[in-house]
Amino acid sequence: MSDTPRMQPFYCPYCGEQDLRPADPAGFHCQVCDRRFELTFLGLGEGA
């Protein structure tokens, strides 16, 4: 787990609404479509 706070996404990737809440352990919960999701940083530049 990271020591830095996670960034809050601006909208749900499924329905586009902005009513998001943190969901443990590292995800977010959309209050409108009731989906939970996580965002993952994969790195910079082209992947190998």
C-alpha positions as MATLAB code, in Angstrom:
seq = 'MSDTPRMQPFYCPYCGEQDLRPADPAGFHCQVCDRRFELTFLGLGEGA';
ca = [
       0.000    0.000    0.000;
       1.274    3.459   -0.876;
       2.081    6.147    1.705;
       0.779    8.867   -0.628;
      -2.914    9.718   -0.868;
      -4.719    8.401   -3.944;
      -6.139   10.737   -6.549;
      -9.903   10.999   -6.758;
     -11.209   10.282  -10.283;
     -13.526   12.952  -11.711;
     -16.178   10.580  -13.067;
     -17.216    6.931  -13.178;
     -15.690    5.100  -16.187;
     -18.940    3.099  -16.607;
     -21.785    5.626  -16.371;
     -19.991    8.999  -16.423;
     -21.562   10.296  -13.194;
     -19.519   12.187  -10.596;
     -20.966   10.737   -7.361;
     -17.906    8.657   -6.338;
     -16.841    7.535   -2.862;
     -13.633    5.811   -1.698;
     -14.040    2.037   -1.336;
     -11.623   -0.087    0.646;
      -8.959   -1.148    0.160;
      -7.929    0.979   -2.864;
     -10.948    1.451   -5.080;
     -13.899    3.736   -5.658;
     -17.664    3.181   -5.522;
     -20.089    4.924   -7.887;
     -23.273    5.743   -5.967;
     -25.312    6.003   -9.202;
     -24.560    2.718  -11.018;
     -23.406    0.885   -7.833;
     -20.144   -0.300   -9.433;
     -16.788   -0.525   -7.698;
     -13.511   -0.041   -9.578;
      -9.791    0.592   -9.100;
      -7.373    2.794  -11.024;
      -3.852    1.494  -11.641;
      -0.792    3.425  -12.808;
       1.065    1.223  -15.294;
       4.123    3.396  -15.962;
       5.432    5.965  -18.415;
       6.107    5.653  -22.126;
       5.693    2.589  -24.297;
       5.211   -0.753  -22.640;
       7.493   -3.622  -23.501;
];
